[in-house]
Amino acid sequence: MKKKKKFFQYVKQYKWSNIFSMVRNNRLSPKICKEDFTEKLVVITGATSGIGYYTARKYAAHGATILCVNRNIQKSEKLCREIENEFGVKCSYKIADLSNLKDIYRVTDELSNIKTPIDVMIHNAGIYLTKRELTSDGIEKVFVIQYLSSFIINFILLDKLKSQEKARVIMVNSEGHRFAAWGLRLDDLNWEKRRYSGLKSYGSAKIAQLLSMMVFNEHIQNTGVTINSMHPGAVKTDTGQENGPVYLWFKRNFIDKTLKSPEISAEALYYLGVSKEVEAVSGKFFNLTTEEEPAPPALDKEVAVELWNKSIELAGL
Ligand SMILES: NC(=O)c1ccc[n+]([C@@H]2O[C@H](COP(=O)([O-])OP(=O)(O)OC[C@H]3O[C@@H](n4cnc5c(N)ncnc54)[C@H](OP(=O)(O)O)[C@@H]3O)[C@@H](O)[C@H]2O)c1
């Protein structure tokens, strides 16, 4: 369908009631899950800071075994020693730069070969860039880290997860997907035809992740595997550290002052990964732990299928 036609199609689908729900949900606290998760395995990408860090601690506090996929060895060592000393559980890590296709494939292969079940797989690693950057594979960086890495991992891991007959995949998405109000431009994923902006590229990558969730959800019907996405709240983390001094100054002096603690994100990610209340729920978007309808471009089945094929091609799967 033509780009203009798509845009008008989405405009017609927007509902004020959804925006009001989002505003209302943004004020809610996450539901709490008090059950333990002893010796269950949770894999978390990007656990060295912010939301991933607090989530690893939350699962560890309930007895889970932690396996992180991080890019920094020193931070990973520090995190695992801290978790093991404090909670007496096993914590290990795999090093991978999730902007690099070779690393993504290697680590996915390693995850596929784990002999025990992966009970919860949390895709959390992410970045926010104010300036366009391409990866060594020639793909826009935010798109790869925020979306393509989770796509490849899910795609390859699917057989293992299905064979377990029980697993939950959770993708840390964002209300920021709404920044891509016009939808995903599959003909310009590298932002060569349009002016790049941090909010737009971030929104597009998050829309892509929500679209992929729709298709993955079809592939896992009646398998015991679930896949959901969530907004982790507006929380104070290290996000955006790669950007210039003006952005960092603005973040420190304005944005950070309005943000909550990432402990609420961890609480929500624990609930979505463990609570029996959401055991059979799949293919949904949550604002923390409240189910919410995403923006119309994130529900476009036609684009979801096109993106699926394009992702397979881009990733060389
Ligand atoms: N903070 C918010 O308010 C908010 C709101 C909505 C959604 N989110 C989402 O929440 C997720 C976590 O973000 P955060 O706010 O917690 O930010 P953060 O503190 O910057 O944490 C990001 C994590 O991702 C890792 N990471 C970044 N690039 C990577 C790469 N190329 N390979 C492997 N790991 C990489 C970072 O590793 P290093 O420690 O090595 O940098 C870090 O562990 C992101 O997906 C973000 O979009 C956050």
The ligand as a Gaussian input file, in Angstrom:
#p B3LYP/6-31G(d) Opt

LIG

0 1
 N       14.543000       4.228000      30.889000
 C       13.314000       4.374000      30.463000
 O       12.554000       5.239000      30.936000
 C       12.783000       3.469000      29.379000
 C       11.468000       3.698000      28.920000
 C       10.967000       2.862000      27.951000
 C       11.733000       1.824000      27.466000
 N       13.006000       1.639000      27.909000
 C       13.766000       0.507000      27.365000
 O       14.347000      -0.220000      28.416000
 C       15.473000      -0.955000      27.949000
 C       16.630000      -0.791000      28.924000
 O       17.061000       0.550000      28.905000
 P       17.541000       1.354000      30.190000
 O       16.675000       2.545000      30.284000
 O       17.674000       0.467000      31.357000
 O       18.957000       1.877000      29.669000
 P       20.452000       1.603000      30.156000
 O       20.606000       1.879000      31.607000
 O       21.301000       2.373000      29.216000
 O       20.654000       0.040000      29.924000
 C       20.805000      -0.475000      28.636000
 C       21.471000      -1.833000      28.716000
 O       21.648000      -2.307000      27.354000
 C       23.020000      -2.619000      27.171000
 N       23.426000      -2.404000      25.779000
 C       23.426000      -1.270000      25.059000
 N       23.920000      -1.466000      23.821000
 C       24.269000      -2.781000      23.776000
 C       24.872000      -3.579000      22.784000
 N       25.245000      -3.082000      21.595000
 N       25.084000      -4.885000      23.063000
 C       24.753000      -5.415000      24.259000
 N       24.192000      -4.687000      25.243000
 C       23.954000      -3.390000      25.016000
 C       23.765000      -1.677000      28.099000
 O       25.088000      -2.140000      28.302000
 P       26.258000      -1.185000      28.909000
 O       26.086000      -1.184000      30.399000
 O       27.496000      -1.861000      28.466000
 O       26.073000       0.173000      28.318000
 C       22.879000      -1.775000      29.330000
 O       23.121000      -2.955000      30.019000
 C       15.737000      -0.422000      26.539000
 O       15.236000      -1.341000      25.594000
 C       14.948000       0.867000      26.497000
 O       14.558000       1.220000      25.201000
 C       13.541000       2.432000      28.859000

